[in-house]
Amino acid sequence: RMPDGGGSSYSIAPQRARLTAGIVAIQEDAVRMALGQVKHDLATLHLPRNALLAPLLDLYSGVREGLQQSGRAVGQVLRASGRSLPELLSISGIGEVQDWLDALEDDLCAFIRLENAEGYQKAVQKAKRLIEERYDGELTLQELAEELQLTPGYLSALMKKYAGMNFSEYLVHVRIGHAKKLLLGTTDKVYAVASQVGYADQFYFSRVFKRVVGLTPGEFRKRGDVR
């Protein structure tokens, strides 16, 4: 939010939220856009030094929050831009602020590129394998994330990025895929098929099946549809 008439305060809350979300979702573009907007705003507003400190502290808090949600050590990521509270409070002017924001952007984008390149596709592959093994039970995102030593939100974001579906969507995809095979390959009743693929409620299963497939389980079986 820009102050009216070039006032002496500046709310960084919208960009902090975008930056934190971008870190958790491993989105370099989102991080660059959020920090770019902050740099533009601060360069345009010509705030006095005492009005710079609060938004900087708030922004840094958002960065640390995003890294903690991602399960990453702040010191390992913010190699050039890591600052203690006294160091942040000692920043003396807009030039120093812009230099720090540039270093922060470099550190965060390097972290995101490394995350994308090293190992997180493997985490998604393991998540997919575990879902395939346990789709017929009461598998939860929390349970799966704990096993993979990730936060639930971070795992879901990783799955969306690398599998094209978040956890809930992928679980439904797997369950309905197995249900289709059972409907075509057995004479089991619909309620039995529902139970075998993790749905205790036959009617809920039927609603989900129709939403995904476009047919009820009974219609699908009658057509012998192999879609």
Residue, then its C-alpha position, 0 to 999 in steps of 0.5 A: r500500500m502506497p501512502d497518499g501524497g508521499g507520506s512517511s509510512y509504507s505497508i509492506a504486507p502485500q509484498r511480504a505475503r507474496l514473497t513468503a508464498g513464493i518461497v514456499a511454492i518454489q517460484e522464482d518469478a513470484v520472489r522476483m516480482a515481490l522484491g522488485q515491487v518493494k525496491h520500486d516502491l522504496a526508491t519512489l517514496h523517498l522515505p526517511r531512515n526511521a520509516l525504512l526500518a519497520p518494513l524491512l524488518d517485516l519483510y525479513s520476517g516474511v522471508r524467514e517464515g517462508l524458509q522455515q515452512s520449507g524446512r530450510a535453515v535460514g543461514q544456509v540459504l541467506r548466505a550474502s543477505g543474512r542479517s542480525l537484528p542489530e545489522l538491520l537496524s544499522i542500515s543507514g539509507i536507501g542505497e544500503v537498503q537496495d544493496w541488501l534487497d539485491a543480495l536477498e533476491d540473489d540468495l532466494c533465487a539461487f536457493i529456488r534454482l537449487e531446490n528445483a535441480e536437486g532432489y525435490q523431484k525425488a521427493v515427489q516420486k516417493a510421495k507418488r509411490l507411497i500414495e500408490e501403496r496406501y491409496d486404499g486407506e485413510l492416507t493424509l497429507q500430514e502423514l505423508a509430509e511427516e514421512l518425507q520430512l516436509t511441511p504439508g504445504y510445501l509437499s503439496a506445492l512440490m506435487k503441483k509443480y512436478a506431478g501437475m496435481n496437489f496431494s488431494e488431486y493426485l490421491v483422487h486420480v489414483r483411487i479413481g484409476h484403480a476403481k475403473k479397473l475394478l469396475l471393468g475387471t470384477t463383478d464387485k458391487v459399487y460399494a465394495v469397489a468404493s471400499q477397496v479404493g479408500y472410500a467408506d461412503q459409496f455415495y461420496f465415491s459415486r459423486v467423485f467418480k462422476r466428477v472425474v470420469g463424467l459417468t457414474p460407476g454403474e454407467f461406466r461399467k455398462r459401457g465397458d469404458v476404458r478411458 
